[in-house]
């Protein structure tokens, strides 16, 4: 027996560790494994709420409904706040882990560190611009035992954003290589991440430029960034746009499916009517971007020939009174669009690979146009304005094998009567810029809503059925469970910011 034990027992240990290691649940990882899932997850959340919240508030779409809590009437249930809060904070943990893992001396990578700081700033900016004061300095620190984080004031959060983006710009100057498959935005092009970071910097500086206590510093920094392209490179054309091209358009070995395809039924995607404000402008301008949105009226193979008349486009006025009984006529077309109503030479918006946008080049041009009319930077506001329009068109309209020509563009803006009015007042010019910026921000998370809250532009018509006193909601309320899960800090946040209601303005909105 002893002899048998001596030979059998050692053999029992052979392969023991391998057999008892879970091959599915990973106990350790590296930065390159976390980045792509966090980007895809965040973009999925952004696109879902863009579709059913931002678009309804900003008159892109209108639900044909007389039910309670209709967003397009400035009325929505408090529970709508839970989804983004929960999702964004989850992915922020991953983005922070990217920084921690890439700071390990054994896996040191300054590019992943810089990209992490940009992504953290991007997502935290979405959070604070949506809710106001939020957990920030103590957030995502559950591993350290912080389960009831304090809420930071929005001003302090923004000031830290600027520190993060400065650090990211410095880190990315090294150009350290990253794994291409880990990056669904730029496929490993670190220089483009640096441009995105500095362009995001401009977006956030502009957002707080109206606050007296930070205005001078924000304006000076905008001037410094724009005036020093070597030190602070920003997006220079549409190829620099930060986006996720769905369905493996770039990286066919690692394709990603659009949330509009994976998570939305075709009949639901085309259910909302297009708002009059959104579609009627495109129709009246004979704008080729209309081909990316609605199912009717595209004539022939010429993207500039927009059919009118009985088969033309017509939107539903947002905020209509209960019982008004509007009929949907134009809508976003979806996967199963067939027959004579199917747009020729166009891709269903639901299937369009270009819908996953973090920030686009056209937005940068409109930021520069606003800075120019206010005298903060040199350069022609008209040139920036025209580049913004042209590059928004070039991004969406696939019919052009090359960018639209100068002659085509001049013909378009003249026909549409949207050419730059240099004799207009500052308010006139702000309206011109922000009407076009509204279209440039199409599908870009909640940026249309944020910019409207900051500027009051573009001027949106107000229907008689609006709630909230007819005033655009200023924020989402905090998720319902936060009051009970983090009661002490919730009460402090409400005392500092104001009532936890949709009409309470966030810091950068207040005079």
Secondary structure, 3 states (H helix, E strand, C coil): CHHHHHHHHHHHHCCHHHHCCCCCCCCCCCHHHHHHHHHHHHHHHHHHHHHHHHHHHCCCEECCCCCCCCHHHCCCCHHHHHHHHHHHHHHHHHHHHHHHHHHCHHHCCHHHHHHHHHHHHHHHHHHHHHHCCEECCCCCCHHHCCCCCCEECHHHHHHHHHHHHHHHHHHHHHCCCCCHHHCCCCCCCHHHHHHHHHHHHHHHHHHCCCCHHHHHHHHHHHHHHHHCCCCCCCCCCHHHCEEECCCCCCCHHHCCCCHHHHCCCHHHHCCCEEEHHHHHHHHHHCCHHHHHCECCCECCCCCCCECCHHHCCCCECCCCCCCCCCCCCCCECCCCCCHHHCCCCCCCCCCCCCCEEEECHHHHHHHHHHHHHCCCCCCCHHHHHHHHHHHHHHHHCCCCCCCCCHHHHHHHHHHHCCCCCCCCCHHHHHHHHHHHHHHHCCCCCCHHHHHHHHHCCCCCCCCCCCCHHHCCCCCCCCCCCHHHHCHHHHHHHHHHHCCCCCCCCCHHHCC
